[in-house]
Structures are given as C-alpha cells and as structure tokens.
Amino acid sequence: MPFLSVFGLAGIVAAFSLLPLGFVIWVTVQTGWDTVIALVFRGRVGELLINTVLLEVWTIPLSIILAVSLAWLTERTDLPGARLWAWLAVAPLAVPAFVHSYAWISIAPSLHGLSGGVLVSVLAYFPFLYLPVAAQMRRVDPAMEDVGASLGLGPWRVFFRVLLPQLRFAICGGSLLIGLHLLAEYGLFVMIRFDTFATAIVDQFQSTFNGPAANMLAGVLVLCCAGLLGLEVLIRGNERYARVGSGSARPITKHRLGWFTLPCLLIPLITSALALGVPFVTLTRWLIAGGTAVWNLDAISTAFSTTLFLAVAGALLATVAVIPMAWLSVRAPGRVQRVLEACHYYVGSLPGVVVALALVTITVRVVLPLYQTAATLLLAYALLFLPRALVGLRASIAQAPVELERAAMALGRTPAQAVMQITMRLATPGAAASIALVALGITNELTATLMLAPNGTRTLATEFWALTSEIDYAAAAPYALMMVVLSLPLTLLLHAQSKRIVGR
C-alpha cells in the first residue's frame, strides 16, 4: 500500500475529527470577545462548573474504592464464586446510564441532585475502572508482594505500598473514562434533576436553536475535557510498570479470607444488587404493571431494527475510517503520524452534544441538504467512537507479521493487495472486536441522536427517552429491555477479550 496514499487518507480522517474543535474556535471568534466574556463569566456558568467539579470529586474516588476492592476480591483472594462476581462487576455496562437513573427514580422519586447523581454514576460507570484494574492485577508479579512482606511490611502496608502503586496506570485510565463520561452524560442527570454542562447545552439548543449561549457552554465543556486530560497525564506520571528480568512471573497465590469471607461476600453482593438488581427489578415491575398493552410490537420492532442498522453501519464506518491510521501507527510510526493519531483520539473525549452541535452548525450554514440526515448522524457516530475502533484494530495489525506483507509483494501482489488480502485478514478478530465496541456505544448513545436524527427516526434510546419524558414509565420499559438485550452480548465480548489479552 503506497505510503503517501495511506498518509493522505489518514490525514483526511484527522481533518474531519478536528471539525468540532474548529467549530468551537470559529464560533468564539464570530461571537466577539465582549459577547464571549458576557456569556462565559456569568453566574450560571459558575454554578454549572461547581456542579461538575463536585460530581467528579465525589464520583471518581468512590468508583476507585469500589472497583479496586472488587478487583482485589475477585482476582487475589479465594472468594467463593469469584468468576461469577467478576462477570457481574462488568455486566452494568450493558445497562445504559439513563436506564440506571430511570430505575432509581422509579423506586425513589425523591432521589435527585448531587447525591442522586453520584450514586447512580458510581453504579453505572465503576466497571470502566474494574476492567483495567482487574486486568492489571492479573499481570502484577506476586513476588514483589512477597519481597515487601519479607521486609517486615504487614498485609495492609504491602497492599498500599507495593500492589496499589502498580495499579496507578490502570486507575488513571479508568478514572479518565469515567470523568469524560460524566462530562458527556445527558439523560442520567436530566432524570435525576442535576444540572451539568451537557444538560444546559441541550436545553439552550432546544429553546434557542444553536444560539450563542449554547455554543459558549460547549466551548467551556471542551476546556473541561482538556483540563481532565491534562490532569490525568500529570497524575499518571512517567513511571515504568513492566517487569524487568529473565523468566516469567510465577502464578498468583490466592489470599485466604478465612473469617472475613462472609463480610467480603457482601461487597460484590450489595454492588450487584444495586447496579443490576434495581434496574432489572424495576423493569420487571413496569413490564408487569403495563401488561401486554405496553408491547407495541410494530413500534418496538421498528426502533430495534433502526438501532441495529445505525449501530452496525456506524461501527463499520468508524472501523473502515481508522484502517489507514491503524496501519500507519504500526508499520510506519513517526512524529507526524503520532500527531494524526492524537487527532483520532482527542475527538473521543468530546461529549456527544458538542460534536452534534458542531455538525448542526456546519450542515445548516454550509451543506443544508445534509441537515438531519442519516449521513450526518453516522458521521457523528464515527467521530465519537473513532478511538474505540482504532485501539482494537491497531492491536490486531501489530500481531500480523510485516514479513507476510513483504512475501506477498514479492509474489506479485501490489502493496494494497498485500495489506487487504494478508494483513487485514489476520486482523479480522480485532476488527470484529472494534465493530462490537463501537456498536455498543452507538446502541446507548442519546444526545447526538436526539439532535441529529432525521425527523421520524425512532431508535430504542430516543423512544425510551420520549416516553420517560411523558412519565410513561411502563411504556418505556420494553425499550429499556431491548437496549439491554442488544448490549449484553457486546459487554460479554468485552469481558472475554480483556481476559484473553492478559492471557497472551
């Protein structure tokens, strides 16, 4: 595959990924600094900023404590049923965050504000921390803990001084994911009645359609994302976490819980009951209350098929779009290539509402025929989930020997044929995992779909949202159940893939 053509294709995708950032800068310049200052430096923005900081400060540490505790119990102890509890710790990812809030306000209507937002956020997002932390615990050589114990450190001091520092990279990565999701989430906080930048932007957009206030709030939200990314890099540091030396790490010896088995069992049991039991009990309750009347099979099947089509089409588009960048990052790394790759990654840190607002403005002012079309919606999905597609595909291409490409070219294949017929075939499992990860995100995506979907388009998420907005919780239950049905297999694939990667 000619280097310049691949480089050009990767550059085109990177340029498209810069559209949201370019939109924010362009709107700021067009609005004028006097108006920008008036819209940004006002009480409402300060209130939203305080809400955001408090939400992050409470949710992330609580999620770390819960995820690390569960990971240690399931990976490092003889906890009964550890494999079952490990799967149940990942399963909440199959339940969209706004379905979590729907379940909780159904049983506790008074739950709202910061406390409600923190509770539901921790239960919905802690698996983003559990997955990398549990994976890292499987990699850490237990000999280091034995050395600490031999130096006189007790069990707790070994954990905090030897094991926990080895988890810093995983904890920082998972915390960043949770922090970005908190900035982007809309449905959860609207239902829980807690104002954030995302909820305020959508409210402004719906009331004034792309007014300057919504655009400036989007600019502040982008700055919050950048600040969160910078803070993660600062905390993560430059420490080396790889084991150095010959041989391999010895098998992990499980800690015996003894008399603490029953109290420790309560941690995953209560977590599963709150994160999974409440949503499923609530769904069952509303399905029974609604009876057969809530099963409008025509509407449900239409929403299901539309969601499935958009998820598959958007996932395929995102995966195909990152092929040039994935190949470049593995086969021809360099400074410019790293810049292009960073452009692919940064857009994944932006909330869906910012990407949607940028595409609304561009289509309305530049290419009006594309406004509220399926093409624009699929482009938004591709931009939002570029990082998910790139990570899996890049890892698979890295495992395909470059010598096979060279051998194919020596036998008469063109470079493009060698890549597509050899490398991409070998990378098929990674591409399939990337497609599944992106499809999971699209299935549960709400804000971009609400703002960009063509008139009359009904997805499971938008139908659920419309019915819950009318306080018709019984009619919304089948749509919530269908989202879980679509998401659960993809979540199981994610869990299995994390174990397979560690085992290699």
Buried (B, 14 or more C-beta within 10 A) or exposed (E): BEEEEBBEBBBEBBEBBBBBBEBBEBBBEEBEEEBBEBBBEEEEBEEBBEBBEBBBEBBBEBBBEBBBBBBBBBBBBBBEEBEEBBBBBBBBBBBBBBBBBBBBBBEEEEBBEBEBBBBBBBBBBBBBBBBBBBBBBBEBBBEBBBEBBEEEBEEEEBBEEBBEEBBBBBBBBBBBBBBBBBBBBBBBBBBBBBBBBBBBBBBBBEEEEBEBBBBBBBBBBBEBBBEBBEBBEEEBEEEEEEBEEEEEBEEBEEBEBEEEEEEBBEBBBEBBEBBBBBBEBBBEBBBEEBEEEBEBEEBBEBBBEBBBEBBBBBBBBBBBBBBBBBBBBBBEEEEEBEEBBEBBBBBBBBBBBBBBBBBBBBBBEEEEEBBBBBEBBBBBBBBBBBBBBBBBBBBBBBEBEBEBBEEBBEEEBEBEBBBBBBBBEBBEBBBBBBBBBBBBBBBBBBBBBBBBBEEEBBBBBBBBBBBBEEEBBBBBBBBBBBBBEBBBEBBBBBBEBBEEEEEE
